[in-house]
Amino acid sequence: MVIVSNLAITLYRAREVVSLDPSTADATGIAVHEGRIFSVGVFEELIDELSGYSVTVDERFSEAVIVPGFIEAHGHLLHNGLFNHHLWLGFDDRQRSDGSLDPGCRTIEDVLARLSEAAAQTPRGEHVFGAGFDPVFVGGRALTRQDLDSVSTEHFVSVMNASMHWGYANSTLLEAQGITADTEVLGVEKDANGEPTGAFAETALPLIFSAVSSMRQDPATSVRTGAQLAKLAGVTTHSDMAVITKGKSFDTYRALGLSGELPVRVVYSPHVHEMSKSFAPSELLAHVNDLQRESTDRFAVGPLKWISDGSIQGFTAALAWPGYCSGHDDHGILLLDEDDIVHGLRPFHEAGHQAAIHANGDAAIDVALRAIERLLTLSPRPDHRHRLEHCQMISSAQLRKAAALGVAINFFSNHLYYWGDIHRTSTMGPAKARRMDPAASAEAFGVTYSLHSDAPVTPVGPLFTMWCAVNRVTRSGITLGDAEKLTPLEALRAVTLGSAQLLHRDHELGSLEVGKAADFTVLAENPLTVEPYGIKDIAVLGTVLAGTPT
């Protein structure tokens, strides 16, 4: 039977189409109508099947490989764009949105020299700000206010740690903020004499960054830059976790997202943990419900964000016995206990919202799982997909519990490369490091999971994230746990369909199937057939969003 129709179809030809649909395993073509996938199959067969339609053949990808659009399930699009325009103090080179590179700072002297150079070019009284610094790569030495005083005492000088769980400030900024030896706030680090060192962790960060208006650029520029960085990496849908959904910055963000002009879809997560400090629970729930009602397929509210502990390499993640292997005298900082999570999450859970709980250390993971178990006992709910974010140190027992509770896991697999050596020697120790980010165990236990970059903590790049999960290689070339390696197919599924499942969007995103959004990523090589160590080097040739090349 020949179907005759005046439907306008665009038929993209490719060398290979990796659809993640077993029924179209040998596909070389993908047909699109009104932004959705109309058909997938062998190109020549599609030409035959679609002969009765108005078909336009697009050959631009005929020598390339099409895969489902990459979905960054945990990043910070706005902050990635913001930091891309500020002074870079990280150890590794950084790619800018224009394709240029900022060289890394290999020593603390490099860091101070770069700050001093910026201060010399900044009018007196203004702010000098840098991002990406991490003490673990420069001999473990954190910045002090004296270090930053040597940069300038005629400017406010501050630095954001790569993890975004620590910050550093000079004496000028401390004095302006009224921070002294009498300041008793958790996270204000003090020296042996009780004086602030200039280092601030976790809940103390707003003391130095909340008043730093001069470091904030036009939010529209930040959003466009963050979206461009995502597009360059092949991302078609980008999560933005922990967004403060009130104020001028968010209003600008929302207008851009709802306009449809961004080259990526955005699923943003209101930072309920932080906003609950200034909103009554009923007000905050009403606000989130309003955001949900205005959501579109291009800009939508996603899981709500809570933070239960800190950063492992910053020694603020909450670790179970035996704690940090380097002899730190505590086991990190537990920001939320079981009751905090149950009471904070319950009204949103009962209203049908999804939670994304930052939990790095095994102690924090345990508390979060117990809290979710209590919550589901109090208010049973099918297919909630509450998530644990990062989840570096989850044990086998905890994974089994997550599976039983229907809790999804979002692994920060990039840590295996960037901080794997540090975790072996200085934080969790070799035994736990061998099974950090245990994605293969999650696969075996039937846990819904994804992988992410947490950009700007590490660069957005799903191919690199896949490479980390498949090879599990540290900077020094050590393999951390062969048993936890994913296959390339499992890794690709994790950054596409797995991410869509974590966002409750797998009915419309994550694979190339009829009726789903025509979002796909165009690659020079097939990540399922290249040598596994070469996955990170595959060139991204472009993206297609809702059937239109971006």
Summary of the structure (lengths in Angstrom):
residues: 550
radius of gyration: 23.6
end to end distance: 36.1
largest distance: 86.9
contacts: 1997
relative contact order: 0.13
helix: 35%
strand: 21%
